[in-house]
Amino acid sequence: MGQDRDKDRREGRLAALVIAGATVLWLALQALGKQLGWSAQTALIGDLAAVAAYIFALALVWRIWRRGSGK
């Protein structure tokens, strides 16, 4: 039981770091792209990468929630 709780905490921290990191990087890429005059297609790559990170974090949180609801 203690190992499951530790695993949940680790995965929760990972999800939080992924969300925070993706958001900071996405904002930085948006600012950089605006400064350098990147096209919308180039900016879309950063947007899609951020969405992929958010989906990964959502999958982690979903797994933690499902594991906890079975108890």
N, C-alpha and C positions, 0 to 999 in steps of 0.2 A: 504494500500500500504506500509506503514511503517513497519507493522508487517511482511509482506512477506520479506522485505529487512533484517530485524533483524533475521528472521528465516534462510535466505540464509547465512548470516554472521556466525550464530551459527553453521550451518551444514558445512560451509566451514572450520571453525576453527576445528571442529571435524574431518573432513576428513584429514586436515593437520596433526593433532595430531596423528591420526591413522597411517598415512603413516610414519611419523617420528618415532613414537614409535615402529612400526613393524620392521622398518629397523634397528633401534638401537638394539632391542632385537634379531633380526635375526643374526646380526653381532656378538653380544655377545655369542649367542648359538653356532655359527660356531667356534669361537675362543675357547670356553669352550670344545666343542666336540673334537676339534683337540688336545687340551691339555690332555683330559681324554681318548682319543682313542676310542671314540664312533664309532659304526658301521655306515655304510651308511643308513641303515634302520632307525636307531635312529635319525640321522640328517635329514632324510626325514620328520619326524614329524614336526620339526621346520620349514622346508621349506613350508610344506603344510599350517601350521598355518599363516605364513607370506603371502602366496598367498591368503588365505581366508580374511585376513585383507585388502589386496590391493583390492580385489574384493568388499568388503564392502565400502571402501573409493571411489572406482569408481562408485558404485551405488549412493552414496551421491552426488558426483559431477555431475553425469548424471541427478539426480533429480533437482539439482539447475539449471543446464543448461536448462532443459526442462521447468522449471517454468519460467525462464527468457526469453526464446525464444517466449513464448506466448504473451508477452506484446508488 
